[in-house]
């Protein structure tokens, strides 16, 4: 398959744009992690042990 110059340019633009989206997603997750850590450290929220979470999920889907 041969792409025209214009098609190659459009493909390159879309590929570059997809890289920017990945950076934005990574930044959003980093901000979310920091927010959650602050909530835990301040006592605004409490963590739940993993074993409890999985037990509740197991019961939920029985």
C-alpha positions, 0 to 999 in steps of 0.5 A: 500500500502506498500513501500519498504525501498528504496521507503520510502527513495526516498519519504523522500528525495523528501519531504525534497527537496520540503521543500527546494524549499519552502524556496528558493521561500520565499527567492526569494519573500522577495528579490523581495519585497525589490527590489520593495520597494527600487524602490518606495522609490528612485522614480525610479517607481511610484505606481498606485492606486488599483482602477485604476488598477482594472478599467483598467483590467475591461476595458481590459476584456470587 
